[in-house]
Amino acid sequence: MEAATEHHESKPLSEGILSTFGLDGSAKDAAKAVEFIESIDYALESGYGKERVRVSIREVIRGQLARDWLVSLSKDDQRLAAESVTFWKELIRRDWVNTQPNSLIEAQAEYFDFN
């Protein structure tokens, strides 16, 4: 019975449990990256287990830009991502969410009231 449980825990999640990442576009989309991280958190909170979520992340990375990013990761980043869901989320935050210049982020947060 234990072998069957181990196989089930390493089986990738069904399509749709994790959102697809990098499906379209030629520019990094921080909002989609955050949505992907949230879908990872949701899968973990839903009890799918870290191992199943971790093996599923690579399966939902789609689109040329995201695939190029995946291939460009350093050997250390690839090794750590192969071991940890948390590190996957850190990589995505580092390379997709935190890439906009601070001035652009600040400008987007500004609110002007001309009344």
Phi and psi in radians as a Rosetta constraint file:
Dihedral C 1 N 2 CA 2 C 2 CIRCULARHARMONIC -1.112 0.35
Dihedral N 2 CA 2 C 2 N 3 CIRCULARHARMONIC -0.685 0.35
Dihedral C 2 N 3 CA 3 C 3 CIRCULARHARMONIC -1.098 0.35
Dihedral N 3 CA 3 C 3 N 4 CIRCULARHARMONIC -0.677 0.35
Dihedral C 3 N 4 CA 4 C 4 CIRCULARHARMONIC -1.139 0.35
Dihedral N 4 CA 4 C 4 N 5 CIRCULARHARMONIC -0.679 0.35
Dihedral C 4 N 5 CA 5 C 5 CIRCULARHARMONIC -1.143 0.35
Dihedral N 5 CA 5 C 5 N 6 CIRCULARHARMONIC -0.756 0.35
Dihedral C 5 N 6 CA 6 C 6 CIRCULARHARMONIC -1.069 0.35
Dihedral N 6 CA 6 C 6 N 7 CIRCULARHARMONIC -0.723 0.35
Dihedral C 6 N 7 CA 7 C 7 CIRCULARHARMONIC -1.096 0.35
Dihedral N 7 CA 7 C 7 N 8 CIRCULARHARMONIC -0.757 0.35
Dihedral C 7 N 8 CA 8 C 8 CIRCULARHARMONIC -1.110 0.35
Dihedral N 8 CA 8 C 8 N 9 CIRCULARHARMONIC -0.686 0.35
Dihedral C 8 N 9 CA 9 C 9 CIRCULARHARMONIC -1.188 0.35
Dihedral N 9 CA 9 C 9 N 10 CIRCULARHARMONIC -0.444 0.35
Dihedral C 9 N 10 CA 10 C 10 CIRCULARHARMONIC -1.752 0.35
Dihedral N 10 CA 10 C 10 N 11 CIRCULARHARMONIC 0.017 0.35
Dihedral C 10 N 11 CA 11 C 11 CIRCULARHARMONIC -1.298 0.35
Dihedral N 11 CA 11 C 11 N 12 CIRCULARHARMONIC 2.305 0.35
Dihedral C 11 N 12 CA 12 C 12 CIRCULARHARMONIC -1.026 0.35
Dihedral N 12 CA 12 C 12 N 13 CIRCULARHARMONIC 2.649 0.35
Dihedral C 12 N 13 CA 13 C 13 CIRCULARHARMONIC -1.201 0.35
Dihedral N 13 CA 13 C 13 N 14 CIRCULARHARMONIC 2.703 0.35
Dihedral C 13 N 14 CA 14 C 14 CIRCULARHARMONIC -1.140 0.35
Dihedral N 14 CA 14 C 14 N 15 CIRCULARHARMONIC 2.658 0.35
Dihedral C 14 N 15 CA 15 C 15 CIRCULARHARMONIC -0.954 0.35
Dihedral N 15 CA 15 C 15 N 16 CIRCULARHARMONIC 2.335 0.35
Dihedral C 15 N 16 CA 16 C 16 CIRCULARHARMONIC 1.779 0.35
Dihedral N 16 CA 16 C 16 N 17 CIRCULARHARMONIC -0.331 0.35
Dihedral C 16 N 17 CA 17 C 17 CIRCULARHARMONIC -1.242 0.35
Dihedral N 17 CA 17 C 17 N 18 CIRCULARHARMONIC -0.815 0.35
Dihedral C 17 N 18 CA 18 C 18 CIRCULARHARMONIC -1.680 0.35
Dihedral N 18 CA 18 C 18 N 19 CIRCULARHARMONIC 2.470 0.35
Dihedral C 18 N 19 CA 19 C 19 CIRCULARHARMONIC -1.248 0.35
Dihedral N 19 CA 19 C 19 N 20 CIRCULARHARMONIC 2.645 0.35
Dihedral C 19 N 20 CA 20 C 20 CIRCULARHARMONIC -1.284 0.35
Dihedral N 20 CA 20 C 20 N 21 CIRCULARHARMONIC 2.636 0.35
Dihedral C 20 N 21 CA 21 C 21 CIRCULARHARMONIC -2.150 0.35
Dihedral N 21 CA 21 C 21 N 22 CIRCULARHARMONIC 2.229 0.35
Dihedral C 21 N 22 CA 22 C 22 CIRCULARHARMONIC 1.349 0.35
Dihedral N 22 CA 22 C 22 N 23 CIRCULARHARMONIC 0.511 0.35
Dihedral C 22 N 23 CA 23 C 23 CIRCULARHARMONIC -1.089 0.35
Dihedral N 23 CA 23 C 23 N 24 CIRCULARHARMONIC -0.717 0.35
Dihedral C 23 N 24 CA 24 C 24 CIRCULARHARMONIC -2.439 0.35
Dihedral N 24 CA 24 C 24 N 25 CIRCULARHARMONIC 2.993 0.35
Dihedral C 24 N 25 CA 25 C 25 CIRCULARHARMONIC 1.620 0.35
Dihedral N 25 CA 25 C 25 N 26 CIRCULARHARMONIC 2.714 0.35
Dihedral C 25 N 26 CA 26 C 26 CIRCULARHARMONIC -1.951 0.35
Dihedral N 26 CA 26 C 26 N 27 CIRCULARHARMONIC 0.094 0.35
Dihedral C 26 N 27 CA 27 C 27 CIRCULARHARMONIC -2.198 0.35
Dihedral N 27 CA 27 C 27 N 28 CIRCULARHARMONIC 2.627 0.35
Dihedral C 27 N 28 CA 28 C 28 CIRCULARHARMONIC -1.131 0.35
Dihedral N 28 CA 28 C 28 N 29 CIRCULARHARMONIC 2.361 0.35
Dihedral C 28 N 29 CA 29 C 29 CIRCULARHARMONIC -2.024 0.35
Dihedral N 29 CA 29 C 29 N 30 CIRCULARHARMONIC 1.803 0.35
Dihedral C 29 N 30 CA 30 C 30 CIRCULARHARMONIC -1.084 0.35
Dihedral N 30 CA 30 C 30 N 31 CIRCULARHARMONIC -0.654 0.35
Dihedral C 30 N 31 CA 31 C 31 CIRCULARHARMONIC -1.120 0.35
Dihedral N 31 CA 31 C 31 N 32 CIRCULARHARMONIC -0.727 0.35
Dihedral C 31 N 32 CA 32 C 32 CIRCULARHARMONIC -1.198 0.35
Dihedral N 32 CA 32 C 32 N 33 CIRCULARHARMONIC -0.586 0.35
Dihedral C 32 N 33 CA 33 C 33 CIRCULARHARMONIC -1.142 0.35
Dihedral N 33 CA 33 C 33 N 34 CIRCULARHARMONIC -0.745 0.35
Dihedral C 33 N 34 CA 34 C 34 CIRCULARHARMONIC -1.118 0.35
Dihedral N 34 CA 34 C 34 N 35 CIRCULARHARMONIC -0.718 0.35
Dihedral C 34 N 35 CA 35 C 35 CIRCULARHARMONIC -1.056 0.35
Dihedral N 35 CA 35 C 35 N 36 CIRCULARHARMONIC -0.712 0.35
Dihedral C 35 N 36 CA 36 C 36 CIRCULARHARMONIC -1.127 0.35
Dihedral N 36 CA 36 C 36 N 37 CIRCULARHARMONIC -0.769 0.35
Dihedral C 36 N 37 CA 37 C 37 CIRCULARHARMONIC -1.065 0.35
Dihedral N 37 CA 37 C 37 N 38 CIRCULARHARMONIC -0.725 0.35
Dihedral C 37 N 38 CA 38 C 38 CIRCULARHARMONIC -1.114 0.35
Dihedral N 38 CA 38 C 38 N 39 CIRCULARHARMONIC -0.628 0.35
Dihedral C 38 N 39 CA 39 C 39 CIRCULARHARMONIC -1.201 0.35
Dihedral N 39 CA 39 C 39 N 40 CIRCULARHARMONIC -0.561 0.35
Dihedral C 39 N 40 CA 40 C 40 CIRCULARHARMONIC -1.127 0.35
Dihedral N 40 CA 40 C 40 N 41 CIRCULARHARMONIC -0.830 0.35
Dihedral C 40 N 41 CA 41 C 41 CIRCULARHARMONIC -1.053 0.35
Dihedral N 41 CA 41 C 41 N 42 CIRCULARHARMONIC -0.726 0.35
Dihedral C 41 N 42 CA 42 C 42 CIRCULARHARMONIC -1.079 0.35
Dihedral N 42 CA 42 C 42 N 43 CIRCULARHARMONIC -0.762 0.35
Dihedral C 42 N 43 CA 43 C 43 CIRCULARHARMONIC -1.086 0.35
Dihedral N 43 CA 43 C 43 N 44 CIRCULARHARMONIC -0.701 0.35
Dihedral C 43 N 44 CA 44 C 44 CIRCULARHARMONIC -1.149 0.35
Dihedral N 44 CA 44 C 44 N 45 CIRCULARHARMONIC -0.784 0.35
Dihedral C 44 N 45 CA 45 C 45 CIRCULARHARMONIC -1.154 0.35
Dihedral N 45 CA 45 C 45 N 46 CIRCULARHARMONIC -0.449 0.35
Dihedral C 45 N 46 CA 46 C 46 CIRCULARHARMONIC -1.418 0.35
Dihedral N 46 CA 46 C 46 N 47 CIRCULARHARMONIC -0.013 0.35
Dihedral C 46 N 47 CA 47 C 47 CIRCULARHARMONIC 1.562 0.35
Dihedral N 47 CA 47 C 47 N 48 CIRCULARHARMONIC 0.313 0.35
Dihedral C 47 N 48 CA 48 C 48 CIRCULARHARMONIC -1.306 0.35
Dihedral N 48 CA 48 C 48 N 49 CIRCULARHARMONIC -0.318 0.35
Dihedral C 48 N 49 CA 49 C 49 CIRCULARHARMONIC 1.562 0.35
Dihedral N 49 CA 49 C 49 N 50 CIRCULARHARMONIC 2.522 0.35
Dihedral C 49 N 50 CA 50 C 50 CIRCULARHARMONIC -1.058 0.35
Dihedral N 50 CA 50 C 50 N 51 CIRCULARHARMONIC -0.694 0.35
Dihedral C 50 N 51 CA 51 C 51 CIRCULARHARMONIC -1.123 0.35
Dihedral N 51 CA 51 C 51 N 52 CIRCULARHARMONIC -0.807 0.35
Dihedral C 51 N 52 CA 52 C 52 CIRCULARHARMONIC -1.120 0.35
Dihedral N 52 CA 52 C 52 N 53 CIRCULARHARMONIC -0.717 0.35
Dihedral C 52 N 53 CA 53 C 53 CIRCULARHARMONIC -1.150 0.35
Dihedral N 53 CA 53 C 53 N 54 CIRCULARHARMONIC -0.778 0.35
Dihedral C 53 N 54 CA 54 C 54 CIRCULARHARMONIC -1.044 0.35
Dihedral N 54 CA 54 C 54 N 55 CIRCULARHARMONIC -0.805 0.35
Dihedral C 54 N 55 CA 55 C 55 CIRCULARHARMONIC -1.237 0.35
Dihedral N 55 CA 55 C 55 N 56 CIRCULARHARMONIC -0.308 0.35
Dihedral C 55 N 56 CA 56 C 56 CIRCULARHARMONIC -1.510 0.35
Dihedral N 56 CA 56 C 56 N 57 CIRCULARHARMONIC -0.395 0.35
Dihedral C 56 N 57 CA 57 C 57 CIRCULARHARMONIC -1.008 0.35
Dihedral N 57 CA 57 C 57 N 58 CIRCULARHARMONIC -0.869 0.35
Dihedral C 57 N 58 CA 58 C 58 CIRCULARHARMONIC -1.019 0.35
Dihedral N 58 CA 58 C 58 N 59 CIRCULARHARMONIC -0.579 0.35
Dihedral C 58 N 59 CA 59 C 59 CIRCULARHARMONIC -1.172 0.35
Dihedral N 59 CA 59 C 59 N 60 CIRCULARHARMONIC -0.425 0.35
Dihedral C 59 N 60 CA 60 C 60 CIRCULARHARMONIC -1.848 0.35
Dihedral N 60 CA 60 C 60 N 61 CIRCULARHARMONIC 0.108 0.35
Dihedral C 60 N 61 CA 61 C 61 CIRCULARHARMONIC -1.484 0.35
Dihedral N 61 CA 61 C 61 N 62 CIRCULARHARMONIC 1.972 0.35
Dihedral C 61 N 62 CA 62 C 62 CIRCULARHARMONIC -2.254 0.35
Dihedral N 62 CA 62 C 62 N 63 CIRCULARHARMONIC 2.873 0.35
Dihedral C 62 N 63 CA 63 C 63 CIRCULARHARMONIC 1.571 0.35
Dihedral N 63 CA 63 C 63 N 64 CIRCULARHARMONIC 2.579 0.35
Dihedral C 63 N 64 CA 64 C 64 CIRCULARHARMONIC -1.101 0.35
Dihedral N 64 CA 64 C 64 N 65 CIRCULARHARMONIC -0.761 0.35
Dihedral C 64 N 65 CA 65 C 65 CIRCULARHARMONIC -1.071 0.35
Dihedral N 65 CA 65 C 65 N 66 CIRCULARHARMONIC -0.796 0.35
Dihedral C 65 N 66 CA 66 C 66 CIRCULARHARMONIC -1.175 0.35
Dihedral N 66 CA 66 C 66 N 67 CIRCULARHARMONIC -0.681 0.35
Dihedral C 66 N 67 CA 67 C 67 CIRCULARHARMONIC -1.143 0.35
Dihedral N 67 CA 67 C 67 N 68 CIRCULARHARMONIC -0.722 0.35
Dihedral C 67 N 68 CA 68 C 68 CIRCULARHARMONIC -1.074 0.35
Dihedral N 68 CA 68 C 68 N 69 CIRCULARHARMONIC -0.713 0.35
Dihedral C 68 N 69 CA 69 C 69 CIRCULARHARMONIC -1.059 0.35
Dihedral N 69 CA 69 C 69 N 70 CIRCULARHARMONIC -0.801 0.35
Dihedral C 69 N 70 CA 70 C 70 CIRCULARHARMONIC -1.021 0.35
Dihedral N 70 CA 70 C 70 N 71 CIRCULARHARMONIC -0.787 0.35
Dihedral C 70 N 71 CA 71 C 71 CIRCULARHARMONIC -1.194 0.35
Dihedral N 71 CA 71 C 71 N 72 CIRCULARHARMONIC -0.520 0.35
Dihedral C 71 N 72 CA 72 C 72 CIRCULARHARMONIC -1.431 0.35
Dihedral N 72 CA 72 C 72 N 73 CIRCULARHARMONIC -0.120 0.35
Dihedral C 72 N 73 CA 73 C 73 CIRCULARHARMONIC -1.075 0.35
Dihedral N 73 CA 73 C 73 N 74 CIRCULARHARMONIC 2.502 0.35
Dihedral C 73 N 74 CA 74 C 74 CIRCULARHARMONIC -1.135 0.35
Dihedral N 74 CA 74 C 74 N 75 CIRCULARHARMONIC 2.840 0.35
Dihedral C 74 N 75 CA 75 C 75 CIRCULARHARMONIC -1.047 0.35
Dihedral N 75 CA 75 C 75 N 76 CIRCULARHARMONIC -0.697 0.35
Dihedral C 75 N 76 CA 76 C 76 CIRCULARHARMONIC -1.116 0.35
Dihedral N 76 CA 76 C 76 N 77 CIRCULARHARMONIC -0.775 0.35
Dihedral C 76 N 77 CA 77 C 77 CIRCULARHARMONIC -1.069 0.35
Dihedral N 77 CA 77 C 77 N 78 CIRCULARHARMONIC -0.750 0.35
Dihedral C 77 N 78 CA 78 C 78 CIRCULARHARMONIC -1.106 0.35
Dihedral N 78 CA 78 C 78 N 79 CIRCULARHARMONIC -0.732 0.35
Dihedral C 78 N 79 CA 79 C 79 CIRCULARHARMONIC -1.122 0.35
Dihedral N 79 CA 79 C 79 N 80 CIRCULARHARMONIC -0.817 0.35
Dihedral C 79 N 80 CA 80 C 80 CIRCULARHARMONIC -1.158 0.35
Dihedral N 80 CA 80 C 80 N 81 CIRCULARHARMONIC -0.650 0.35
Dihedral C 80 N 81 CA 81 C 81 CIRCULARHARMONIC -1.162 0.35
Dihedral N 81 CA 81 C 81 N 82 CIRCULARHARMONIC -0.579 0.35
Dihedral C 81 N 82 CA 82 C 82 CIRCULARHARMONIC -1.189 0.35
Dihedral N 82 CA 82 C 82 N 83 CIRCULARHARMONIC -0.260 0.35
Dihedral C 82 N 83 CA 83 C 83 CIRCULARHARMONIC -1.877 0.35
Dihedral N 83 CA 83 C 83 N 84 CIRCULARHARMONIC -0.275 0.35
Dihedral C 83 N 84 CA 84 C 84 CIRCULARHARMONIC -2.584 0.35
Dihedral N 84 CA 84 C 84 N 85 CIRCULARHARMONIC 2.216 0.35
Dihedral C 84 N 85 CA 85 C 85 CIRCULARHARMONIC -1.147 0.35
Dihedral N 85 CA 85 C 85 N 86 CIRCULARHARMONIC -0.695 0.35
Dihedral C 85 N 86 CA 86 C 86 CIRCULARHARMONIC -1.036 0.35
Dihedral N 86 CA 86 C 86 N 87 CIRCULARHARMONIC -0.712 0.35
Dihedral C 86 N 87 CA 87 C 87 CIRCULARHARMONIC -1.187 0.35
Dihedral N 87 CA 87 C 87 N 88 CIRCULARHARMONIC -0.629 0.35
Dihedral C 87 N 88 CA 88 C 88 CIRCULARHARMONIC -0.973 0.35
Dihedral N 88 CA 88 C 88 N 89 CIRCULARHARMONIC -0.835 0.35
Dihedral C 88 N 89 CA 89 C 89 CIRCULARHARMONIC -1.102 0.35
Dihedral N 89 CA 89 C 89 N 90 CIRCULARHARMONIC -0.684 0.35
Dihedral C 89 N 90 CA 90 C 90 CIRCULARHARMONIC -1.104 0.35
Dihedral N 90 CA 90 C 90 N 91 CIRCULARHARMONIC -0.745 0.35
Dihedral C 90 N 91 CA 91 C 91 CIRCULARHARMONIC -1.064 0.35
Dihedral N 91 CA 91 C 91 N 92 CIRCULARHARMONIC -0.798 0.35
Dihedral C 91 N 92 CA 92 C 92 CIRCULARHARMONIC -1.123 0.35
Dihedral N 92 CA 92 C 92 N 93 CIRCULARHARMONIC -0.750 0.35
Dihedral C 92 N 93 CA 93 C 93 CIRCULARHARMONIC -1.071 0.35
Dihedral N 93 CA 93 C 93 N 94 CIRCULARHARMONIC -0.806 0.35
Dihedral C 93 N 94 CA 94 C 94 CIRCULARHARMONIC -1.083 0.35
Dihedral N 94 CA 94 C 94 N 95 CIRCULARHARMONIC -0.811 0.35
Dihedral C 94 N 95 CA 95 C 95 CIRCULARHARMONIC -1.673 0.35
Dihedral N 95 CA 95 C 95 N 96 CIRCULARHARMONIC -0.294 0.35
Dihedral C 95 N 96 CA 96 C 96 CIRCULARHARMONIC -2.087 0.35
Dihedral N 96 CA 96 C 96 N 97 CIRCULARHARMONIC -0.646 0.35
Dihedral C 96 N 97 CA 97 C 97 CIRCULARHARMONIC -1.569 0.35
Dihedral N 97 CA 97 C 97 N 98 CIRCULARHARMONIC -0.749 0.35
Dihedral C 97 N 98 CA 98 C 98 CIRCULARHARMONIC -1.665 0.35
Dihedral N 98 CA 98 C 98 N 99 CIRCULARHARMONIC 0.610 0.35
Dihedral C 98 N 99 CA 99 C 99 CIRCULARHARMONIC -1.824 0.35
Dihedral N 99 CA 99 C 99 N 100 CIRCULARHARMONIC -0.220 0.35
Dihedral C 99 N 100 CA 100 C 100 CIRCULARHARMONIC -1.299 0.35
Dihedral N 100 CA 100 C 100 N 101 CIRCULARHARMONIC 2.501 0.35
Dihedral C 100 N 101 CA 101 C 101 CIRCULARHARMONIC -1.040 0.35
Dihedral N 101 CA 101 C 101 N 102 CIRCULARHARMONIC 2.524 0.35
Dihedral C 101 N 102 CA 102 C 102 CIRCULARHARMONIC -0.981 0.35
Dihedral N 102 CA 102 C 102 N 103 CIRCULARHARMONIC -0.631 0.35
Dihedral C 102 N 103 CA 103 C 103 CIRCULARHARMONIC -1.129 0.35
Dihedral N 103 CA 103 C 103 N 104 CIRCULARHARMONIC -0.637 0.35
Dihedral C 103 N 104 CA 104 C 104 CIRCULARHARMONIC -1.193 0.35
Dihedral N 104 CA 104 C 104 N 105 CIRCULARHARMONIC -0.742 0.35
Dihedral C 104 N 105 CA 105 C 105 CIRCULARHARMONIC -1.074 0.35
Dihedral N 105 CA 105 C 105 N 106 CIRCULARHARMONIC -0.781 0.35
Dihedral C 105 N 106 CA 106 C 106 CIRCULARHARMONIC -1.128 0.35
Dihedral N 106 CA 106 C 106 N 107 CIRCULARHARMONIC -0.700 0.35
Dihedral C 106 N 107 CA 107 C 107 CIRCULARHARMONIC -1.131 0.35
Dihedral N 107 CA 107 C 107 N 108 CIRCULARHARMONIC -0.657 0.35
Dihedral C 107 N 108 CA 108 C 108 CIRCULARHARMONIC -1.187 0.35
Dihedral N 108 CA 108 C 108 N 109 CIRCULARHARMONIC -0.461 0.35
Dihedral C 108 N 109 CA 109 C 109 CIRCULARHARMONIC -1.484 0.35
Dihedral N 109 CA 109 C 109 N 110 CIRCULARHARMONIC -0.239 0.35
Dihedral C 109 N 110 CA 110 C 110 CIRCULARHARMONIC -1.194 0.35
Dihedral N 110 CA 110 C 110 N 111 CIRCULARHARMONIC 2.536 0.35
Dihedral C 110 N 111 CA 111 C 111 CIRCULARHARMONIC -2.254 0.35
Dihedral N 111 CA 111 C 111 N 112 CIRCULARHARMONIC 2.175 0.35
Dihedral C 111 N 112 CA 112 C 112 CIRCULARHARMONIC -1.944 0.35
Dihedral N 112 CA 112 C 112 N 113 CIRCULARHARMONIC 2.368 0.35
Dihedral C 112 N 113 CA 113 C 113 CIRCULARHARMONIC -2.194 0.35
Dihedral N 113 CA 113 C 113 N 114 CIRCULARHARMONIC 1.919 0.35
Dihedral C 113 N 114 CA 114 C 114 CIRCULARHARMONIC -1.653 0.35
Dihedral N 114 CA 114 C 114 N 115 CIRCULARHARMONIC 0.222 0.35
